[in-house]
Amino acid sequence: MSKHLHTDLQSLERNLLALGARVEEAVRLSIAALSQKRVDIAEEVIAGDREIDLTEVALEEECLKVLALHQPVAGDLRFVTACMKITNDLERIGDLSVNISRRVRALSKWDPLPVPSLLSEMAEGSTAMVQSAIEAFVNENGEKAREVMRDDDHIDAMHKRCLRDLMDQMKASPESINTLMLYSAVSRHLERIADHATNIAEDVVYMADGDIVRHQREI
């Protein structure tokens, strides 16, 4: 590997990790806004999304520059390819954090209901998946990435249970349907965050082990 390529790959990794930290913070704040019913925190997440979007564009351009200038091969090529895909998934997680924050804003206009315990459990699980996926990237740890992929089934199951419980509550308390519909949307956003964390984990497996595991049942 040339010195210039090594320097550019280090810069790329450093910038991607900075984006990952910002996205992790957005997820954490959106969950805090939900659990504490803090519209001010929700507004902070919404306002910060522009920076995440701009960083995603800059990182994609950086990846393309590395490909054009250095024409990396083997593991270096897998690394750059994975970075391009992971960057996109991180931006989408940021968008979903904004969506949750907007639901918090809407919830403030209706009669308060406690956040369903299953929703809180989903939030904790999805957040942990994002953190673990980024850690797997940092350490190029394919096995840890595979653990993240396995955790996605658990989040999917909780999402289905949460929707069933919320539907039952809507039938029992029609007057609360607006709040319960918003909680349903939050559940869907959390499930999608877990999906994007899984995508990142799949890309880490490709980067670390050279295995393409996307769309495969066996992990």
C-alpha positions in Angstrom: 0.0 0.0 0.0 1.4 3.4 -0.9 1.8 6.1 1.7 -0.7 8.4 0.1 -3.3 5.6 -0.1 -2.7 4.7 3.6 -3.2 8.4 4.6 -6.4 8.7 2.6 -7.8 5.5 4.0 -7.1 6.7 7.6 -8.8 10.0 6.8 -11.8 8.2 5.4 -12.1 5.9 8.5 -11.7 8.9 10.8 -14.4 10.9 9.1 -16.8 7.9 8.9 -16.3 7.3 12.7 -17.1 11.0 13.3 -20.3 10.6 11.3 -21.1 7.5 13.3 -20.7 9.3 16.6 -23.0 12.1 15.4 -25.6 9.6 14.3 -25.4 7.6 17.6 -25.9 10.9 19.5 -29.0 11.6 17.3 -30.5 8.2 18.1 -29.7 8.6 21.8 -31.3 12.1 22.0 -34.4 11.1 20.0 -35.0 8.3 22.5 -34.4 10.6 25.4 -36.8 13.1 23.9 -39.4 10.3 23.7 -39.0 8.9 27.2 -38.8 12.3 28.9 -41.4 13.9 26.6 -38.9 16.7 25.9 -39.8 18.6 22.8 -36.7 20.8 23.2 -34.4 17.7 22.8 -36.5 16.6 19.8 -35.9 20.0 18.2 -32.2 19.6 18.7 -32.2 16.4 16.8 -34.2 17.9 14.0 -31.9 20.9 13.7 -28.8 18.7 13.6 -29.8 16.6 10.7 -28.5 19.0 8.1 -25.0 18.5 9.3 -25.4 14.7 9.0 -26.6 15.0 5.5 -23.7 17.3 4.4 -21.2 14.9 6.0 -22.7 12.0 4.1 -22.2 13.8 0.8 -18.6 14.7 1.7 -17.8 11.2 2.7 -19.2 9.8 -0.5 -17.1 12.2 -2.5 -14.1 11.2 -0.4 -14.7 7.5 -1.2 -15.0 8.3 -5.0 -11.7 10.3 -4.8 -9.9 7.4 -3.2 -11.2 5.0 -5.9 -10.3 7.3 -8.7 -6.8 8.3 -7.5 -5.5 5.0 -6.0 -7.6 2.2 -7.7 -7.3 0.1 -4.5 -7.6 -3.7 -4.7 -8.4 -6.6 -2.4 -9.0 -5.6 1.3 -8.5 -1.9 0.6 -11.2 -2.0 -2.1 -13.5 -3.8 0.2 -12.9 -1.2 2.9 -13.7 1.8 0.6 -16.8 0.0 -0.8 -18.0 -0.8 2.7 -17.5 2.8 3.8 -19.7 4.1 0.9 -22.5 1.8 1.9 -22.2 2.3 5.6 -22.2 6.1 5.2 -25.6 5.8 3.4 -27.0 3.7 6.2 -25.8 6.0 8.9 -27.5 8.9 7.1 -30.8 7.0 7.0 -30.5 6.2 10.8 -30.1 10.0 11.3 -33.3 10.5 9.2 -35.2 8.0 11.4 -34.0 9.7 14.5 -35.5 12.9 13.1 -38.7 11.0 12.4 -38.9 9.9 16.0 -38.3 13.4 17.1 -41.1 14.7 15.0 -43.4 12.2 16.6 -42.3 13.5 20.0 -43.3 17.0 18.8 -46.7 15.7 17.7 -47.2 13.7 20.9 -46.9 16.9 22.9 -50.2 18.1 21.4 -52.3 15.1 22.7 -53.2 13.8 26.1 -50.0 12.1 27.5 -49.9 8.4 27.8 -47.0 6.4 29.2 -44.5 5.2 26.7 -45.2 1.4 26.2 -42.6 -0.7 28.0 -42.1 -2.8 24.9 -41.3 0.4 22.9 -38.7 1.4 25.5 -37.2 -2.1 25.2 -37.1 -1.8 21.4 -35.4 1.6 21.7 -32.7 0.2 23.9 -32.2 -2.8 21.6 -32.0 -0.7 18.4 -29.6 1.8 20.0 -27.4 -1.1 21.1 -27.3 -2.5 17.6 -26.2 0.7 16.1 -23.4 1.0 18.7 -22.3 -2.6 18.2 -22.3 -2.3 14.4 -20.0 0.8 14.6 -17.7 -1.0 17.1 -17.5 -4.0 14.7 -16.5 -1.6 12.0 -13.8 0.0 14.1 -12.3 -3.4 15.1 -13.0 -5.1 11.7 -14.7 -7.7 13.7 -16.8 -10.0 11.5 -18.1 -12.1 14.4 -19.4 -9.1 16.4 -21.1 -7.9 13.2 -22.8 -11.3 12.8 -24.1 -10.9 16.4 -25.7 -7.6 15.4 -27.4 -9.4 12.4 -28.8 -12.0 14.7 -30.2 -9.4 17.1 -32.4 -8.0 14.3 -34.8 -10.9 14.5 -35.4 -10.0 18.2 -36.2 -6.4 17.3 -38.5 -7.5 14.5 -40.4 -9.8 16.9 -40.8 -7.0 19.4 -42.1 -4.6 16.7 -44.8 -7.1 15.8 -45.8 -7.5 19.4 -45.8 -3.8 20.0 -48.1 -3.2 17.1 -50.5 -5.9 18.3 -50.5 -4.4 21.8 -51.1 -0.9 20.4 -54.0 -2.1 18.2 -55.6 -3.7 21.2 -55.3 -0.5 23.2 -56.9 1.5 20.3 -59.9 -0.9 20.4 -60.2 -0.5 24.1 -59.6 3.3 24.2 -60.6 4.9 20.9 -60.2 8.3 22.5 -56.4 7.7 22.7 -56.0 6.6 19.1 -54.0 9.7 18.0 -51.3 9.1 20.6 -51.3 5.3 20.0 -50.9 5.8 16.3 -47.8 8.0 16.9 -46.4 5.3 19.2 -47.0 2.8 16.3 -45.0 5.1 14.0 -42.1 5.3 16.5 -42.1 1.4 16.7 -41.8 1.3 12.9 -38.9 3.8 13.0 -37.0 1.8 15.6 -37.4 -1.3 13.6 -36.0 0.4 10.6 -33.0 1.7 12.7 -32.3 -1.9 13.5 -32.5 -2.8 9.9 -29.9 -0.2 8.9 -27.7 -1.3 11.8 -28.0 -4.8 10.3 -27.0 -3.5 6.9 -23.9 -1.9 8.4 -23.1 -5.2 10.1 -23.4 -7.0 6.8 -21.0 -4.6 5.2 -18.5 -5.1 8.1 -18.6 -8.9 7.4 -17.8 -8.2 3.8 -15.0 -5.8 4.7 -13.5 -8.1 7.3 -14.1 -11.5 5.9 -14.8 -11.0 2.2 -18.2 -12.7 2.6 -21.3 -11.3 1.0 -24.1 -12.2 3.5 -26.8 -9.8 2.5 -30.2 -11.6 1.7 -29.0 -14.9 3.2 -31.0 -16.7 5.8 -28.0 -18.4 7.4 -25.6 -16.1 9.2 
